[in-house]
Amino acid sequence: MLKVLGAQIKEFKKDSFLTPVFMILEVIMEMIIPMLMASIIDDGVNAGNMNHIYKIGALMVVTALVGLWGGIMGAKYGARASTGFARNLRKAMFENIQTYSFSSIDKYSTSSLITRLTTDVTNMQNSYQMILRMAMRAPASMIIAMVMAFTINARLASVYLVAVVFLAVCISLIIPRATKHFRQVFEKYDELNASVQENVSAIRVVKAYVREDYETDKFQKANSNIYNMFLRAEKLVVMNMPLMQATVYTCILLISWFGAKMIVAGGLTTGEMMSLLTYCMNILMNLMMISMIFVMLTMSYASAKRIAEVLEEKSDLHNPENPVFEVRDGSISFRNVDFAYNKSGKPVLKNINID
């Protein structure tokens, strides 16, 4: 599946490569800023050295601008890569559908193909952009922040390690349950599109037989199924936020408590403690971002599988070894031909001879 979908990146490989490069540049710049803040407080404010404050302040501005530039470029290339990838997917799917035999077409309803060309491709576009940007940025930011925190004070930074393990366990329990419901949602989209398509294309028949109420009920049923599936999945996913907030505030309290004691004892400076609190927010918020990436990938996995099915489907009609492309007199002859409505069905006509 990944090979089939990856083949559609094509001319956007350069953009797909540059996006994570710029995102990592942005992360590096963001991680430098808390260290500069600590230096301003410890070596500038506390020491009364204004020259140091001006110097480090100017360096912080430059660092922030470089990080901003990296973020803008990452967004630019990420948007180009994801939209181009979606365009290529739609084009490849539509071109492959044109080659289908009747038996291939019978495998998919019209509404299902429309859903795959629209909703599923949009999900893939969003998830691909998230993979290029957030899936690179969040882990890199969390790892770098963790390393910087342990560099400042390993004992105090161990609080983060416990928090990360706790949240990782909670996320691993939530995501698989939400995945099940998200996969079922897109099958319900097929039913919804089928209801709309049938109603709109046969609107004259619906009105002629006064079936508006029946069609409305049928649409409402399909619409309610999607609502219920999304509701079940979202009830699980929304647990991420309260868990994250509780963990963040607990970490802040613990770091403030133990950090204050270490400052009084002389084992930690005020600037270092501020840096640790900044890294605390960074680590835990990026962990939440990683959890949302898993949710998005969970949703897009079902879409990716459905798109790959359309791309991998091949027609069972093939030319013989030496096909005839031109019939000069226009005559066609059938000799001892059998006919069945599908491969597995029994022939309804046998040994047909027609000129």
Protein Blocks (a to p, Z undefined) as FASTA:
>chain_A
ZZmmmmmnmmmmmmmmmmmmmmmmmmmmmmmmmmmmmmmmmmmmmnopaklmmmmmmmmm
mmmmmmmmmmmmmmmmmmmmmmmmmmmmmmmmmmmmmmpcfklmmmpcfklmmmmmmmmm
mmmmmmmmmmmmmmmmmmmmmmmmmmmmmmmommlmmmmmmmmmmmmmmmmmmmmmmmmm
mmmmmmmmmmmmmmmmmmmmmmmmmmmnopmlmmmmmmmmmmmmmmmmmmmmmmmmmmmm
mmmmmmmmmmmmmmmmmmmmmmmnopacfklmmmmmmmmmmmmmmmmmmmmmmmmmmmmm
mmmmmmmmmmmpccfbdcdfbdcfbdfkopacdehiacdfbfklccfbghiacZZ
